[in-house]
Amino acid sequence: MLFRSKIDGKMPNPYLKNSRNSLEGQLFPATYTFATGTARSVALQSMVKKFESEAKKLGLDRGYGKYSAYQVLTVASMVQIEGDPGDYAKVAAVIYNRLKIGMPLQLNSTVQYAANLRGRIFLSTKATQIASPYNTYRNIGLPPTPISNPGSAAIEAALKPESNDFLYFITVKPGDTRFTKNYSEFGAWAIEYNKNLAAGKFK
């Protein structure tokens, strides 16, 4: 989870400085080749350098609106997990729309990160009550660090979110993610999601 422990006796330096000195979100996902015997700290620093290069290409350093580069990266890390590539810009918009009105993000991905439940489809009500700064059901605002290492598409979506007024989204079944500003409509879709989950459509 939080990537800040010393590796091979050295602490790789994050490109985007943060209060937790965390590398989370700054290890760019790509294919790397290292010689046998390469120290892990050196390998990780190469991944940070790749992230730095891609961040500059995308304009991440400028941030988005009132959000700093690190905050945008945190948004991108949630977008990466929560949406399919074709929906990234919509998911980013939902996140920003909720932040704008002070509404909890209530994203399962952040709770899964906090509870080490990544990869689970279903999230229990009990799990959403855990005491963690990453629990966006209990806390308003962004989690303290990114929760994944987003690729270029997710970062770009966080920098260029779709212009809409959506506040809710749910993947009713694989390949079918729906967006709305209406909670009643979202609730009806949630019932459909539960039926599909019980029917095994998410396996």
C-alpha positions as CSV (number, residue, x, y, z in Angstrom):
1,M,0.0,0.0,0.0
2,L,1.6,3.3,1.1
3,F,5.0,3.2,-0.7
4,R,7.4,5.0,1.7
5,S,9.5,2.4,3.3
6,K,13.3,2.3,2.7
7,I,14.4,-0.1,0.0
8,D,18.0,-1.4,-0.1
9,G,18.8,1.1,2.6
10,K,17.8,4.1,0.4
11,M,14.6,6.1,0.0
12,P,13.8,6.7,-3.7
13,N,12.8,10.4,-4.2
14,P,9.2,11.1,-5.4
15,Y,9.0,13.6,-8.2
16,L,5.9,15.3,-6.7
17,K,6.8,16.0,-3.1
18,N,4.2,15.2,-0.5
19,S,4.0,15.2,3.3
20,R,4.1,11.4,3.5
21,N,7.1,11.1,1.2
22,S,5.1,8.5,-0.7
23,L,5.9,7.1,-4.1
24,E,2.3,5.9,-4.5
25,G,1.0,7.1,-7.9
26,Q,4.5,8.0,-9.1
27,L,5.7,4.6,-10.3
28,F,4.7,4.9,-13.9
29,P,3.1,1.7,-15.3
30,A,5.2,0.6,-18.3
31,T,7.5,-2.3,-19.3
32,Y,10.9,-1.9,-17.9
33,T,14.1,-3.9,-18.4
34,F,16.8,-4.0,-15.8
35,A,20.1,-5.8,-15.6
36,T,20.4,-8.8,-13.2
37,G,21.4,-7.5,-9.8
38,T,19.9,-4.0,-10.2
39,A,19.1,-2.7,-6.8
40,R,15.3,-2.3,-6.2
41,S,15.9,1.4,-5.2
42,V,17.5,2.0,-8.6
43,A,14.7,0.3,-10.4
44,L,12.1,2.3,-8.5
45,Q,13.9,5.5,-9.2
46,S,13.8,4.7,-12.9
47,M,10.0,4.3,-12.7
48,V,9.8,7.7,-10.9
49,K,11.9,9.2,-13.7
50,K,9.5,7.8,-16.3
51,F,6.6,9.2,-14.4
52,E,8.3,12.6,-14.3
53,S,8.8,12.5,-18.1
54,E,5.1,11.5,-18.8
55,A,3.8,14.0,-16.2
56,K,5.6,16.9,-18.0
57,K,4.3,15.7,-21.4
58,L,0.7,15.7,-20.1
59,G,1.0,19.0,-18.3
60,L,0.4,17.5,-14.9
61,D,2.8,20.0,-13.3
62,R,0.2,22.8,-13.9
63,G,-2.5,21.1,-12.0
64,Y,-6.2,21.6,-12.8
65,G,-8.1,24.6,-11.6
66,K,-7.5,25.0,-7.9
67,Y,-6.1,21.5,-7.6
68,S,-2.4,20.9,-7.4
69,A,-0.5,18.4,-9.5
70,Y,-0.4,16.0,-6.6
71,Q,-4.2,16.3,-6.0
72,V,-4.8,15.7,-9.7
73,L,-2.6,12.6,-9.6
74,T,-4.7,11.4,-6.6
75,V,-7.9,11.9,-8.7
76,A,-6.3,10.1,-11.6
77,S,-5.4,7.1,-9.3
78,M,-9.1,6.7,-8.4
79,V,-10.2,7.2,-12.0
80,Q,-7.8,4.4,-13.1
81,I,-9.5,1.9,-10.8
82,E,-13.1,3.1,-10.9
83,G,-13.7,3.4,-14.6
84,D,-13.2,1.8,-18.0
85,P,-10.9,3.9,-20.3
86,G,-13.8,5.1,-22.3
87,D,-15.4,6.5,-19.1
88,Y,-12.4,8.0,-17.5
89,A,-13.3,11.6,-18.2
90,K,-16.8,11.1,-16.9
91,V,-15.5,9.5,-13.7
92,A,-13.1,12.3,-13.2
93,A,-16.0,14.8,-13.6
94,V,-18.1,13.0,-10.9
95,I,-15.1,13.2,-8.5
96,Y,-14.6,16.9,-9.1
97,N,-18.4,17.6,-9.0
98,R,-18.6,15.9,-5.5
99,L,-15.5,17.8,-4.3
100,K,-17.0,21.1,-5.4
101,I,-20.2,20.7,-3.3
102,G,-18.4,19.0,-0.3
103,M,-20.0,15.7,-0.9
104,P,-18.2,12.5,0.3
105,L,-16.6,10.7,-2.7
106,Q,-17.8,7.4,-1.4
107,L,-15.6,5.4,-3.7
108,N,-15.2,1.7,-3.1
109,S,-11.7,1.7,-4.5
110,T,-10.4,3.9,-1.6
111,V,-11.8,1.6,1.0
112,Q,-10.5,-1.4,-0.8
113,Y,-7.1,0.2,-0.7
114,A,-7.3,1.0,3.0
115,A,-8.5,-2.5,3.9
116,N,-6.2,-4.4,1.4
117,L,-9.3,-5.7,-0.4
118,R,-8.2,-4.6,-3.9
119,G,-9.8,-6.7,-6.7
120,R,-13.0,-7.4,-4.8
121,I,-16.3,-6.5,-6.5
122,F,-18.5,-6.5,-3.5
123,L,-17.9,-4.1,-0.6
124,S,-19.8,-4.7,2.7
125,T,-21.4,-1.9,4.7
126,K,-19.1,-2.8,7.6
127,A,-16.1,-2.2,5.4
128,T,-17.3,1.3,4.6
129,Q,-17.1,2.1,8.4
130,I,-13.4,1.4,8.8
131,A,-11.4,4.2,10.5
132,S,-8.9,5.3,7.8
133,P,-8.1,8.6,6.1
134,Y,-8.6,6.7,2.9
135,N,-12.2,5.9,3.7
136,T,-14.0,8.3,1.5
137,Y,-17.4,7.2,2.9
138,R,-16.4,8.7,6.3
139,N,-14.1,11.5,5.2
140,I,-14.8,14.4,2.9
141,G,-12.2,15.3,0.3
142,L,-9.4,13.5,-1.3
143,P,-7.5,10.6,0.3
144,P,-4.0,11.7,1.5
145,T,-2.1,10.0,-1.3
146,P,-2.9,8.3,-4.6
147,I,-4.3,4.7,-4.4
148,S,-2.8,3.3,-7.6
149,N,-0.2,4.2,-10.2
150,P,-2.3,5.7,-13.0
151,G,-1.4,5.6,-16.7
152,S,-1.4,8.5,-19.2
153,A,-5.1,8.1,-20.1
154,A,-6.3,8.4,-16.5
155,I,-4.0,11.3,-15.8
156,E,-5.2,13.1,-18.9
157,A,-8.8,12.5,-17.9
158,A,-8.1,14.0,-14.5
159,L,-6.6,17.1,-16.2
160,K,-9.5,17.3,-18.8
161,P,-12.6,16.0,-17.1
162,E,-15.9,15.9,-19.1
163,S,-18.1,18.9,-18.5
164,N,-21.3,17.5,-16.9
165,D,-23.3,17.6,-13.7
166,F,-23.2,13.9,-12.8
167,L,-22.8,13.0,-9.2
168,Y,-23.3,9.2,-9.3
169,F,-22.1,6.3,-11.4
170,I,-22.3,2.6,-11.1
171,T,-21.2,-0.4,-13.2
172,V,-24.4,-2.4,-13.5
173,K,-22.6,-5.2,-15.3
174,P,-19.2,-5.5,-17.0
175,G,-19.0,-3.0,-19.8
176,D,-22.2,-1.2,-18.6
177,T,-21.3,1.9,-16.5
178,R,-24.1,4.5,-16.0
179,F,-23.9,8.1,-14.9
180,T,-26.6,10.4,-13.5
181,K,-27.2,13.4,-11.2
182,N,-30.4,11.8,-9.9
183,Y,-30.1,9.7,-6.8
184,S,-33.3,7.8,-7.4
185,E,-32.1,6.7,-10.8
186,F,-28.8,5.6,-9.3
187,G,-30.8,3.7,-6.6
188,A,-32.7,1.8,-9.3
189,W,-29.4,0.9,-11.1
190,A,-27.9,-0.3,-7.8
191,I,-30.8,-2.8,-7.5
192,E,-30.0,-4.0,-11.0
193,Y,-26.3,-4.2,-10.1
194,N,-27.1,-6.4,-7.0
195,K,-29.2,-8.7,-9.2
196,N,-26.3,-9.1,-11.7
197,L,-23.8,-9.6,-8.9
198,A,-26.0,-12.4,-7.4
199,A,-26.3,-13.9,-10.9
200,G,-22.5,-14.2,-11.2
201,K,-22.2,-11.7,-14.1
202,F,-19.1,-10.1,-12.5
203,K,-17.1,-13.4,-12.4
